[in-house]
Amino acid sequence: MMNALGLAEAVTYGEGGLETRLRRWEAAERPVIQHTQRFSYRLGHLNPLPDGPRSALLTVMNRSRTLAGMRMRAATTVPTGMNRFPA
């Protein structure tokens, strides 16, 4: 949903031609997209673990500010265009 909002902002209100607007949108959004995909993929490797050990490991991981920040990066990112389309 964040990307749809950013894309609507870029296409509707961006400067330059459509290709330029799309390039700028991708350059702005790609880092968060790639981070989220990589983190989710790695976290998915924990799925085969039994519930108890997986839950304990996730609890320990969340105590790390670095890992908690990585987990929450997409959730705490203010979407492009949010100032134009407030919630």
Phi and psi in degrees as GROMACS dihedral restraints (atoms count N, CA, C in turn):
[ dihedral_restraints ]
;  ai    aj    ak    al  type     phi  dphi    fc
    3     4     5     6     1   -59.9    20    10
    4     5     6     7     1   -42.6    20    10
    6     7     8     9     1   -68.1    20    10
    7     8     9    10     1   -35.3    20    10
    9    10    11    12     1   -64.4    20    10
   10    11    12    13     1   -40.8    20    10
   12    13    14    15     1   -63.9    20    10
   13    14    15    16     1   -46.3    20    10
   15    16    17    18     1   -62.8    20    10
   16    17    18    19     1   -39.0    20    10
   18    19    20    21     1   -66.5    20    10
   19    20    21    22     1   -42.6    20    10
   21    22    23    24     1   -60.9    20    10
   22    23    24    25     1   -41.8    20    10
   24    25    26    27     1   -61.3    20    10
   25    26    27    28     1   -49.3    20    10
   27    28    29    30     1   -63.7    20    10
   28    29    30    31     1   -45.5    20    10
   30    31    32    33     1   -71.7    20    10
   31    32    33    34     1   -38.2    20    10
   33    34    35    36     1   -81.1    20    10
   34    35    36    37     1   -41.8    20    10
   36    37    38    39     1  -117.6    20    10
   37    38    39    40     1    -2.6    20    10
   39    40    41    42     1   -69.0    20    10
   40    41    42    43     1   164.1    20    10
   42    43    44    45     1   -98.0    20    10
   43    44    45    46     1   152.0    20    10
   45    46    47    48     1    89.6    20    10
   46    47    48    49     1  -174.4    20    10
   48    49    50    51     1   -74.7    20    10
   49    50    51    52     1   172.8    20    10
   51    52    53    54     1   -58.7    20    10
   52    53    54    55     1   -43.6    20    10
   54    55    56    57     1   -60.9    20    10
   55    56    57    58     1   -42.0    20    10
   57    58    59    60     1   -63.3    20    10
   58    59    60    61     1   -43.9    20    10
   60    61    62    63     1   -61.5    20    10
   61    62    63    64     1   -43.3    20    10
   63    64    65    66     1   -67.3    20    10
   64    65    66    67     1   -39.4    20    10
   66    67    68    69     1   -62.0    20    10
   67    68    69    70     1   -44.6    20    10
   69    70    71    72     1   -63.5    20    10
   70    71    72    73     1   -42.0    20    10
   72    73    74    75     1   -60.7    20    10
   73    74    75    76     1   -48.0    20    10
   75    76    77    78     1   -63.4    20    10
   76    77    78    79     1   -41.3    20    10
   78    79    80    81     1   -61.9    20    10
   79    80    81    82     1   -35.9    20    10
   81    82    83    84     1   -75.5    20    10
   82    83    84    85     1   -38.2    20    10
   84    85    86    87     1   -92.1    20    10
   85    86    87    88     1   -27.8    20    10
   87    88    89    90     1   -54.9    20    10
   88    89    90    91     1   -42.7    20    10
   90    91    92    93     1   -58.5    20    10
   91    92    93    94     1   -42.0    20    10
   93    94    95    96     1   -70.6    20    10
   94    95    96    97     1   -39.2    20    10
   96    97    98    99     1   -60.8    20    10
   97    98    99   100     1   -50.0    20    10
   99   100   101   102     1   -63.7    20    10
  100   101   102   103     1   -42.1    20    10
  102   103   104   105     1   -59.5    20    10
  103   104   105   106     1   -47.1    20    10
  105   106   107   108     1   -63.3    20    10
  106   107   108   109     1   -41.7    20    10
  108   109   110   111     1   -65.0    20    10
  109   110   111   112     1   -44.9    20    10
  111   112   113   114     1   -64.0    20    10
  112   113   114   115     1   -46.6    20    10
  114   115   116   117     1   -63.8    20    10
  115   116   117   118     1   -43.4    20    10
  117   118   119   120     1   -63.4    20    10
  118   119   120   121     1   -40.9    20    10
  120   121   122   123     1   -61.2    20    10
  121   122   123   124     1   -47.5    20    10
  123   124   125   126     1   -65.4    20    10
  124   125   126   127     1   -41.3    20    10
  126   127   128   129     1   -64.4    20    10
  127   128   129   130     1   -32.1    20    10
  129   130   131   132     1   -61.7    20    10
  130   131   132   133     1   -21.9    20    10
  132   133   134   135     1   -67.6    20    10
  133   134   135   136     1   -15.7    20    10
  135   136   137   138     1   -83.0    20    10
  136   137   138   139     1   -13.7    20    10
  138   139   140   141     1   -57.4    20    10
  139   140   141   142     1   -36.6    20    10
  141   142   143   144     1   -69.5    20    10
  142   143   144   145     1   -15.5    20    10
  144   145   146   147     1   -67.6    20    10
  145   146   147   148     1   148.1    20    10
  147   148   149   150     1   -60.6    20    10
  148   149   150   151     1   154.6    20    10
  150   151   152   153     1   -53.8    20    10
  151   152   153   154     1   -45.6    20    10
  153   154   155   156     1   -59.3    20    10
  154   155   156   157     1   -58.4    20    10
  156   157   158   159     1   -61.5    20    10
  157   158   159   160     1   -38.7    20    10
  159   160   161   162     1   -63.8    20    10
  160   161   162   163     1   -44.2    20    10
  162   163   164   165     1   -62.5    20    10
  163   164   165   166     1   -42.9    20    10
  165   166   167   168     1   -63.7    20    10
  166   167   168   169     1   -42.9    20    10
  168   169   170   171     1   -63.8    20    10
  169   170   171   172     1   -43.0    20    10
  171   172   173   174     1   -64.9    20    10
  172   173   174   175     1   -36.0    20    10
  174   175   176   177     1   -62.9    20    10
  175   176   177   178     1   -45.4    20    10
  177   178   179   180     1   -64.5    20    10
  178   179   180   181     1   -42.3    20    10
  180   181   182   183     1   -61.5    20    10
  181   182   183   184     1   -38.0    20    10
  183   184   185   186     1   -71.0    20    10
  184   185   186   187     1   -15.2    20    10
  186   187   188   189     1   -76.8    20    10
  187   188   189   190     1   -17.5    20    10
  189   190   191   192     1   -81.5    20    10
  190   191   192   193     1   121.6    20    10
  192   193   194   195     1   -60.0    20    10
  193   194   195   196     1   -39.1    20    10
  195   196   197   198     1   -63.1    20    10
  196   197   198   199     1   -51.0    20    10
  198   199   200   201     1   -67.9    20    10
  199   200   201   202     1   -37.8    20    10
  201   202   203   204     1   -64.2    20    10
  202   203   204   205     1   -40.2    20    10
  204   205   206   207     1   -63.8    20    10
  205   206   207   208     1   -39.5    20    10
  207   208   209   210     1   -64.0    20    10
  208   209   210   211     1   -41.5    20    10
  210   211   212   213     1   -65.0    20    10
  211   212   213   214     1   -35.5    20    10
  213   214   215   216     1   -94.8    20    10
  214   215   216   217     1     2.5    20    10
  216   217   218   219     1   -55.2    20    10
  217   218   219   220     1   -51.0    20    10
  219   220   221   222     1   -65.5    20    10
  220   221   222   223     1   -39.0    20    10
  222   223   224   225     1   -66.8    20    10
  223   224   225   226     1   -28.5    20    10
  225   226   227   228     1   -98.1    20    10
  226   227   228   229     1    -0.4    20    10
  228   229   230   231     1   -77.8    20    10
  229   230   231   232     1   128.7    20    10
  231   232   233   234     1   -80.7    20    10
  232   233   234   235     1   120.4    20    10
  234   235   236   237     1   -63.0    20    10
  235   236   237   238     1   144.4    20    10
  237   238   239   240     1   -57.7    20    10
  238   239   240   241     1   132.0    20    10
  240   241   242   243     1    92.6    20    10
  241   242   243   244     1    -3.9    20    10
  243   244   245   246     1   -61.6    20    10
  244   245   246   247     1   -30.3    20    10
  246   247   248   249     1   -68.7    20    10
  247   248   249   250     1   -27.2    20    10
  249   250   251   252     1   -88.3    20    10
  250   251   252   253     1   -30.2    20    10
  252   253   254   255     1  -122.3    20    10
  253   254   255   256     1    69.7    20    10
  255   256   257   258     1   -64.4    20    10
  256   257   258   259     1   152.2    20    10
